[in-house]
Amino acid sequence: GLSDGLEWKLGTNPLLADTDGDGTIDGEEKIEQQVTLEMEGKDCAVSAVSVELACSGDMENQVFIENTLEKDPLSAGVVGLIGAPIDIQSMTSFEEAVITFHYDKELLGETKEEDLCILWYDEANMTYVMLEDSVIDLENQTVSYTTDHFSTYLLVDKKIWLDAWRVNMNYDEQTQV
C-alpha cells in the first residue's frame, strides 16, 4: 500500500509487505514521523515548529502546520506572544502528538527562557489555555507539549501573559448608577 519511495522514507522494506513481521502490513503500520514548519524572517525568535506523532502513510500529506499571524488577528494580538500563532490540523487520527517550538534565545529580548510556555486556543470556550506542563529544553532551545488534539498554539512569555490578566479590583468601592 506504499510506494517504494515512501517505504524508503519511512524505513520499511519495499520488498516485504510486513517489514517487522508483526502482522500489520506496512501501509497500515503506525510509524513515528515528524513534520516541521520553518519560520521565515531572521528576526523571529521562533525559528521552527514541529509536530511528531505515529501515523500510517506519509505524515506530510496528513498533518498541516500553518503560521496564522496575518490570518488570525485575535491570536496575533495575544499579550506576550513570541513568534506567531500556529494552527495545526490533521487528516489522520492519533493518540498523542508532540508539538515543539524551536527558538533562538538571542532573539527573546527581555523574555527569560524559563518564562516560555505554550498556550492553545480552546475553540469551544473561546479562550486561551496556558499549558503549564510545557517542557522547556534549554540546551536545545525548544518548548514542547504532548497533546491528544490540534488547534491553534502559541508560544508566549507566561509572566507577561499572566501579568496582563491580573487586575486589582477594589470591591469596597460602590458604583453609582
Sequence and secondary structure as in RCSB ss.txt:
>XXXX:A:sequence
GLSDGLEWKLGTNPLLADTDGDGTIDGEEKIEQQVTLEMEGKDCAVSAVSVELACSGDMENQVFIENTLEKDPLS
AGVVGLIGAPIDIQSMTSFEEAVITFHYDKELLGETKEEDLCILWYDEANMTYVMLEDSVIDLENQTVSYTTDHF
STYLLVDKKIWLDAWRVNMNYDEQTQV
>XXXX:A:secstr
   HHHHHHHT  TT SSTT SSS TTT  EEEEEEEE   TT SEEEEEEEEEESS GGGTEEEEE TTT HHH
HT TTEEEEEEEEEESS  S EEEEEEE GGG TT  GGGEEEEEEETTTTEEEEETT EEETTTTEEEEEESS 
 EEEEEEHHHHHHHH     TTS    
